[in-house]
């Protein structure tokens, strides 16, 4: 399995709708960040499919190193 590509140095704020299913890009290659567009094919990395637990503004990880996928856990602030 390959390592993910860093898609950004800070989280991205997105509006999620409770109950809706989303596919978070975990490889970093998607052109529709932070969501999957299929660019991961052949990388061995799959997107994370999740259901939003509540509606509203959320910060999704762009460095792809979070331990709380797909949400930012501030890992980007501690990794160089």
Secondary structure, 3 states (H helix, E strand, C coil): CCCCCCCCCCCEEEEECCCCEEEECCCCCCCCCCECCCCCCCCCCCCEEEECCCCEEEEECCCCCCCCCCECCCHHHCCC
